[in-house]
């Protein structure tokens, strides 16, 4: 299926608006933007691409995504997958995915999968891995993960090689961090986990930080510049901490 109307020069980058294109999925045919706005309770979308159906790493990844549906939904997130096989193959593969998770194969996967048989979508989105080829010598999709905001713009992009499975607990951690940095003018330092102390974003003055946050600590550094400022996390992260703990494998 060739993608009509999409720019050949489009690339996944932070702030870029996701193009709209027709998709054929395990739940029917629609426009991609139609799916992005399909659930008001989950306005954020994660697009995840996979090299092929009936492959070991992909099977474990989609199973993990299925088992984390409640955690994603709690954060206002829905998922959609993409693989270079047919809808019929996707549906048959879904039974394997569910069985590997210990669920009945009669259940439905908690998110749809796009059929990208001719790789036109993966090509247009820059998701192909030139070092991973199929039996015909064609490049396979890499393990791309794109977080798309309610404004249809890219908020996060992670690209894994086809041979490396993703860590979805890390994805949940990043989603929690993004919520803080977007809504509360905070940032999260290295190795931050929900419940840890945060740092104040540079655009917030120290005076305003003292009024807005609890237990402000300005680190004393050789430069004499008070830019590294730690504060207690808002109460909202306590809820996220419990969610992340329950999601841990």
C-alpha positions as CSV (number, residue, x, y, z in Angstrom):
1,X,0.0,0.0,0.0
2,X,1.7,3.2,-1.1
3,X,1.4,6.1,1.2
4,X,-0.3,9.0,-0.7
5,X,0.3,12.6,0.2
6,X,3.2,12.0,2.6
7,X,6.5,13.9,2.1
8,X,9.4,11.7,1.2
9,X,11.6,14.0,3.3
10,X,9.6,13.6,6.5
11,X,11.6,12.3,9.4
12,X,10.8,11.4,13.0
13,X,12.1,14.3,15.1
14,X,10.9,15.9,18.3
15,X,8.1,18.3,17.6
16,X,7.4,17.1,14.1
17,X,3.7,16.5,13.3
18,X,3.0,13.0,12.4
19,X,1.7,12.7,8.8
20,X,-1.7,11.3,8.1
21,X,-2.0,8.2,5.9
22,X,-4.4,5.3,5.4
23,X,-3.8,2.3,7.5
24,X,-5.2,-1.3,7.4
25,X,-5.2,-2.8,10.8
26,X,-6.5,-5.8,12.8
27,X,-9.5,-3.7,13.8
28,X,-10.3,-2.2,10.4
29,X,-9.3,0.4,7.9
30,X,-8.9,4.1,8.8
31,X,-6.7,7.1,8.6
32,X,-3.8,7.2,11.0
33,X,-4.9,10.6,12.5
34,X,-8.4,9.1,13.0
35,X,-6.8,6.5,15.3
36,X,-4.8,9.2,17.1
37,X,-8.0,11.0,18.2
38,X,-10.1,7.8,18.7
39,X,-10.1,7.8,22.5
40,X,-10.5,10.9,24.6
41,X,-9.5,9.1,27.7
42,X,-6.2,8.1,26.1
43,X,-5.1,11.1,24.0
44,X,-1.4,10.0,23.8
45,X,-0.5,7.3,21.3
46,X,2.6,5.1,21.1
47,X,3.5,3.7,17.7
48,X,5.7,0.6,17.9
49,X,7.2,-1.0,14.8
50,X,8.4,-4.6,14.4
51,X,10.5,-6.5,11.8
52,X,8.1,-9.4,11.3
53,X,5.3,-11.5,12.6
54,X,6.1,-14.9,14.2
55,X,9.5,-13.8,15.4
56,X,10.7,-14.4,18.9
57,X,11.7,-10.9,20.2
58,X,8.5,-9.3,18.7
59,X,6.3,-11.9,20.3
60,X,7.7,-11.2,23.7
61,X,7.5,-7.4,23.2
62,X,3.8,-7.3,22.1
63,X,3.0,-9.7,24.9
64,X,4.5,-7.3,27.4
65,X,2.6,-4.4,25.8
66,X,-0.6,-6.3,26.1
67,X,0.0,-7.1,29.8
68,X,0.8,-3.5,30.5
69,X,-2.4,-2.1,29.0
70,X,-3.8,-1.0,32.4
71,X,-0.5,0.9,33.1
72,X,-0.5,2.6,29.8
73,X,-4.2,3.5,30.1
74,X,-3.7,4.9,33.5
75,X,-1.3,7.4,31.9
76,X,-3.7,8.3,29.1
77,X,-1.8,6.2,26.5
78,X,-3.0,3.8,23.8
79,X,-0.8,1.7,21.6
80,X,-0.7,0.7,17.9
81,X,1.8,-1.7,16.4
82,X,3.2,-2.0,12.8
83,X,4.7,-5.0,11.1
84,X,5.4,-5.9,7.5
85,X,2.9,-8.7,7.2
86,X,-0.8,-9.1,6.4
87,X,-3.8,-8.5,8.7
88,X,-4.5,-12.3,8.6
89,X,-0.9,-13.0,9.7
90,X,-1.3,-10.4,12.5
91,X,-4.4,-12.1,13.8
92,X,-2.9,-15.5,13.7
93,X,0.3,-14.2,15.4
94,X,-1.8,-12.5,18.1
95,X,-3.0,-15.9,19.2
96,X,0.7,-16.9,19.8
97,X,1.4,-13.7,21.6
98,X,-1.6,-14.2,24.0
99,X,-0.7,-17.9,24.5
100,X,2.8,-16.9,25.5
101,X,1.4,-14.6,28.1
102,X,-0.7,-17.4,29.5
103,X,-4.0,-16.1,28.1
104,X,-6.6,-17.7,26.0
105,X,-6.0,-17.4,22.3
106,X,-9.6,-16.5,22.0
107,X,-9.0,-13.1,23.7
108,X,-8.2,-10.1,21.6
109,X,-4.9,-8.2,21.7
110,X,-5.4,-5.0,23.6
111,X,-4.2,-2.8,20.7
112,X,-4.3,-3.0,16.9
113,X,-1.5,-3.8,14.5
114,X,-1.0,-2.1,11.1
115,X,-0.3,-4.2,8.1
116,X,2.6,-2.7,6.1
117,X,3.1,-5.4,3.5
118,X,5.0,-3.2,1.0
119,X,7.0,-1.3,3.8
120,X,5.7,2.0,2.5
121,X,4.8,3.3,5.9
122,X,8.0,2.1,7.6
123,X,10.0,3.6,4.7
124,X,8.1,6.9,4.9
125,X,8.6,7.1,8.7
126,X,12.3,6.2,8.5
127,X,11.9,3.0,10.5
128,X,13.9,0.6,8.3
129,X,17.1,-1.0,9.6
130,X,19.6,-1.4,6.7
131,X,21.5,-4.0,8.5
132,X,18.6,-6.4,9.0
133,X,17.4,-8.0,5.8
134,X,14.7,-10.5,5.1
135,X,15.2,-13.6,2.8
136,X,14.6,-11.3,-0.2
137,X,17.3,-8.9,0.8
138,X,14.9,-6.2,1.7
139,X,15.5,-4.1,4.8
140,X,13.3,-4.9,7.8
141,X,11.7,-2.3,10.1
142,X,13.8,-1.5,13.2
143,X,12.2,-1.5,16.6
144,X,11.0,2.1,16.6
145,X,8.9,3.6,19.4
146,X,7.3,6.9,18.9
147,X,5.2,8.8,21.6
148,X,2.7,11.0,19.9
149,X,0.9,13.7,21.9
150,X,-2.7,14.9,21.6
151,X,-1.5,17.6,19.2
152,X,-0.3,14.8,16.9
153,X,3.4,15.8,17.4
154,X,6.3,13.6,18.3
155,X,7.1,13.8,22.0
156,X,9.6,11.0,22.2
157,X,11.4,8.7,19.7
158,X,13.5,5.7,20.5
159,X,15.1,3.5,17.8
160,X,16.4,0.0,18.7
161,X,18.1,-2.4,16.3
162,X,16.0,-5.3,15.1
163,X,17.9,-7.7,17.4
164,X,17.3,-5.8,20.7
165,X,14.0,-6.0,22.6
166,X,12.6,-2.9,24.2
167,X,12.3,-2.3,27.9
168,X,8.7,-1.1,28.5
169,X,9.1,-0.4,32.2
170,X,11.6,2.2,31.0
171,X,8.9,3.6,28.6
172,X,6.5,3.9,31.5
173,X,9.3,5.7,33.5
174,X,9.8,8.2,30.6
175,X,6.0,8.8,30.3
176,X,5.9,9.7,34.0
177,X,8.9,12.0,33.6
178,X,7.3,13.7,30.6
179,X,4.1,14.3,32.6
180,X,6.2,16.2,35.2
181,X,8.3,18.2,32.8
182,X,5.3,19.1,30.7
183,X,2.8,20.1,33.4
184,X,4.8,21.1,36.4
185,X,8.0,22.9,35.1
186,X,10.2,20.2,36.6
187,X,12.9,18.0,35.0
188,X,14.1,14.6,36.0
189,X,17.8,13.9,36.6
190,X,19.8,10.9,35.6
191,X,18.3,7.5,36.6
192,X,15.2,9.2,38.0
193,X,12.3,7.0,39.1
194,X,8.8,8.0,40.2
195,X,9.0,9.2,43.8
196,X,12.6,10.5,43.5
197,X,13.5,14.1,43.9
198,X,13.3,16.2,40.8
199,X,15.2,19.2,39.5
200,X,13.7,22.6,38.7
201,X,13.5,23.5,35.0
202,X,15.9,26.3,34.0
203,X,13.1,28.7,33.1
204,X,11.8,28.8,36.7
205,X,13.5,31.4,39.0
206,X,14.8,30.3,42.3
207,X,12.4,32.7,44.0
208,X,9.4,31.1,42.2
209,X,10.8,27.6,42.9
210,X,10.8,28.3,46.7
211,X,7.1,29.3,46.4
212,X,6.0,26.4,44.2
213,X,7.9,23.3,45.4
214,X,8.9,21.7,48.7
215,X,12.4,21.4,50.2
216,X,14.3,23.3,47.6
217,X,18.0,22.5,47.7
218,X,20.4,24.6,45.5
219,X,23.6,22.6,44.9
220,X,26.8,24.5,45.6
221,X,29.1,24.0,42.5
222,X,32.5,25.4,41.6
223,X,31.0,27.7,38.9
224,X,29.0,29.5,41.6
225,X,25.9,29.2,39.5
226,X,22.8,28.0,41.2
227,X,21.3,26.1,38.4
228,X,21.2,22.6,39.9
229,X,18.1,22.8,42.2
230,X,16.5,19.7,43.7
231,X,12.9,19.6,45.1
232,X,10.6,17.0,46.5
233,X,8.4,15.4,43.9
234,X,4.7,16.5,43.7
235,X,2.1,14.2,45.1
236,X,1.2,13.1,41.6
237,X,4.4,11.1,41.4
238,X,3.5,9.0,44.4
239,X,0.6,7.5,42.4
240,X,3.0,7.0,39.5
241,X,5.5,5.3,41.8
242,X,2.9,2.7,42.7
243,X,2.0,2.2,39.1
244,X,5.6,1.7,38.1
245,X,6.2,-0.7,40.9
246,X,3.2,-2.9,39.9
247,X,4.5,-2.9,36.3
248,X,8.0,-4.2,37.2
249,X,8.6,-7.7,35.9
